[in-house]
Amino acid sequence: MMIRMMGLLIAACCLFANLQLCVAQESLDDTPIANFSQLSRSADAALRSGDITAARAAADGMAELADKNSEIYRIAADVYLRAGDAKSSLKYFDEYLKSHASELPYLWQRGIALYFVGDFAEGAKQFEEHRHVNPNDVENAAWHFLCVAKAESFQASQKQLLPAPGDRRVPMDEVLEMLKTGDTDLVVKRMESIDKDSPMKASADFYGEFYLGLYADAKGKRDEAQRRLERCAKNAPRNYMGDVARVYAKHLSQAK
């Protein structure tokens, strides 16, 4: 899921420039760009502090500005997803795609939203699309695996596992092998092999627990999945996938 992170930052900068063109005749204090900039800062601060209510309110405000520039739909959709409102996230990803259909392969986030709203077949299709532009991402293969398991069967997910060679993040090689073979010990041992003082330790533990939990979810072992995602979310970073981990843990706890 890393290939688009820098792109999201660049897109936000380009969005500011595009909005500036739309409002050149207006005073700065009342312009959409000023409002969007303030809302964007508010959303970022809210997500970093874990204030989900404030993050959703900022996303609501962004969505109201989207008639000025449809790029705002995508940015609002990202905030909604990170704040745990998958239904609104999907709504605004789909609004964005009405005028940016060629961007569909890049919207792996939309696939996660589809999983959370229970549209597993469409989620699987989204991750298949994403592989066209990001063929080495084990996370994409894992989310596709999960969606196929939910839409069809666990056996079908194993047969339809997407290739994802060359993901250098620890323990992604082991996660991919776990999806192929069912050997969860590979992931656990790789996590344990990282020295506690290593700068890779926190990331390895986060991704290891995350995808061990996702694998358990795919197998229908909800208690184990919830336990691992809660452990993962407890010390998750304040970034996109960290927020997804917190949303995922809450989703599992509410689905019982």
Secondary structure as the mmCIF struct_conf table of DSSP 4:
data_model
#
loop_
_struct_conf.conf_type_id
_struct_conf.id
_struct_conf.beg_label_comp_id
_struct_conf.beg_label_asym_id
_struct_conf.beg_label_seq_id
_struct_conf.end_label_comp_id
_struct_conf.end_label_asym_id
_struct_conf.end_label_seq_id
TURN_TY1_P TURN_TY1_P1 ILE A 3 ARG A 4
HELX_RH_AL_P HELX_RH_AL_P1 MET A 5 CYS A 22
TURN_TY1_P TURN_TY1_P2 VAL A 23 GLN A 25
BEND BEND1 GLU A 26 GLU A 26
HELX_RH_3T_P HELX_RH_3T_P1 LEU A 28 ASP A 30
BEND BEND2 THR A 31 THR A 31
HELX_RH_AL_P HELX_RH_AL_P2 PRO A 32 SER A 49
TURN_TY1_P TURN_TY1_P3 GLY A 50 GLY A 50
HELX_RH_AL_P HELX_RH_AL_P3 ILE A 52 GLU A 64
TURN_TY1_P TURN_TY1_P4 LEU A 65 LYS A 68
TURN_TY1_P TURN_TY1_P5 SER A 70 SER A 70
HELX_RH_AL_P HELX_RH_AL_P4 GLU A 71 ARG A 82
TURN_TY1_P TURN_TY1_P6 ALA A 83 GLY A 84
HELX_RH_AL_P HELX_RH_AL_P5 ALA A 86 SER A 99
HELX_RH_3T_P HELX_RH_3T_P2 ALA A 101 TYR A 106
HELX_RH_AL_P HELX_RH_AL_P6 TRP A 108 VAL A 117
TURN_TY1_P TURN_TY1_P7 GLY A 118 GLY A 118
HELX_RH_AL_P HELX_RH_AL_P7 PHE A 120 ARG A 131
TURN_TY1_P TURN_TY1_P8 HIS A 132 VAL A 133
TURN_TY1_P TURN_TY1_P9 PRO A 135 ASN A 136
HELX_RH_AL_P HELX_RH_AL_P8 VAL A 138 ALA A 151
TURN_TY1_P TURN_TY1_P10 GLU A 152 GLU A 152
HELX_RH_AL_P HELX_RH_AL_P9 PHE A 154 LYS A 159
TURN_TY1_P TURN_TY1_P11 GLN A 160 GLN A 160
HELX_LH_PP_P HELX_LH_PP_P1 LEU A 161 PRO A 163
TURN_TY1_P TURN_TY1_P12 PRO A 165 GLY A 166
BEND BEND3 ARG A 169 ARG A 169
TURN_TY1_P TURN_TY1_P13 VAL A 170 PRO A 171
HELX_RH_AL_P HELX_RH_AL_P10 MET A 172 THR A 181
TURN_TY1_P TURN_TY1_P14 THR A 184 THR A 184
HELX_RH_AL_P HELX_RH_AL_P11 ASP A 185 GLU A 192
TURN_TY1_P TURN_TY1_P15 SER A 193 SER A 193
BEND BEND4 ILE A 194 ILE A 194
TURN_TY1_P TURN_TY1_P16 LYS A 196 ASP A 197
BEND BEND5 SER A 198 SER A 198
TURN_TY1_P TURN_TY1_P17 PRO A 199 MET A 200
HELX_RH_AL_P HELX_RH_AL_P12 LYS A 201 ALA A 218
TURN_TY1_P TURN_TY1_P18 LYS A 219 GLY A 220
HELX_RH_AL_P HELX_RH_AL_P13 ARG A 222 LYS A 234
TURN_TY1_P TURN_TY1_P19 ASN A 235 ASN A 235
BEND BEND6 ARG A 238 ASN A 239
HELX_RH_AL_P HELX_RH_AL_P14 TYR A 240 GLN A 254
#
